Amino acid sequence: MLQNIGFPGLLMILVVVLIIFGPSKLPELGRAVGRTLHEFKSSAKELVSDSKDDVVEMPKEAAGKG
């Protein structure tokens, strides 16, 4: 979805956000978005590490006996 926006589209979105929120609210909005992305990434990493811990490898001897 974001691959089709391009630079002019991103610039238009930035202008609309600037008009809606004003220049004084942009730093606060940026921090909130940054915190949200950080929490999402850390949660995703935690889920991936949990799923890797749950995987149990079979011993080579048991795998060959079928």
Phi and psi in degrees as a GROMACS rama.xvg file:
@    title "Ramachandran Plot"
@    xaxis  label "Phi"
@    yaxis  label "Psi"
@TYPE xy
-72.0126  -17.1661  LEU-2
-68.4136  -23.6696  GLN-3
-93.319  -3.73596  ASN-4
-73.5901  -52.9876  ILE-5
79.0215  176.537  GLY-6
-65.9019  -44.9439  PHE-7
-61.1937  -37.3594  PRO-8
-66.3037  -41.7427  GLY-9
-64.6569  -38.9  LEU-10
-64.2382  -39.7331  LEU-11
-65.3742  -42.0042  MET-12
-61.94  -43.3472  ILE-13
-61.0656  -41.7227  LEU-14
-63.9082  -42.5832  VAL-15
-65.1086  -42.6764  VAL-16
-63.1719  -41.0613  VAL-17
-62.2915  -39.8524  LEU-18
-68.8744  -41.477  ILE-19
-70.2168  -49.1846  ILE-20
-94.4836  -23.0796  PHE-21
82.2586  158.83  GLY-22
-68.166  -23.7151  PRO-23
-76.0642  -25.3437  SER-24
-91.2455  -12.5421  LYS-25
-61.3264  -44.7293  LEU-26
-60.8159  -40.2431  PRO-27
-64.679  -41.9786  GLU-28
-64.4841  -41.313  LEU-29
-62.6587  -41.7672  GLY-30
-63.9046  -40.5619  ARG-31
-64.524  -41.8782  ALA-32
-65.5376  -41.7185  VAL-33
-62.5852  -43.3816  GLY-34
-63.0397  -41.2067  ARG-35
-63.3913  -44.5273  THR-36
-64.2028  -40.2297  LEU-37
-62.1965  -45.3927  HIS-38
-64.1412  -39.7182  GLU-39
-64.2876  -44.8774  PHE-40
-64.2343  -42.7928  LYS-41
-67.3956  -36.0085  SER-42
-66.6319  -40.5417  SER-43
-64.9875  -41.7256  ALA-44
-63.3626  -39.797  LYS-45
-64.5033  -41.4053  GLU-46
-64.2814  -41.5643  LEU-47
-65.5714  -42.8321  VAL-48
-67.8311  -35.7573  SER-49
-64.6563  -41.1753  ASP-50
-69.2849  -32.7657  SER-51
-69.496  -34.1835  LYS-52
-69.9045  -29.401  ASP-53
-75.9187  -21.1652  ASP-54
-74.5058  126.574  VAL-55
-113.166  124.659  VAL-56
-81.6218  140.909  GLU-57
-81.2287  143.966  MET-58
-63.0427  151.227  PRO-59
-59.8587  -35.532  LYS-60
-65.79  -41.8265  GLU-61
-72.6506  -30.8817  ALA-62
-69.0862  -33.3338  ALA-63
-81.0917  -17.6203  GLY-64
-78.9967  -25.997  LYS-65
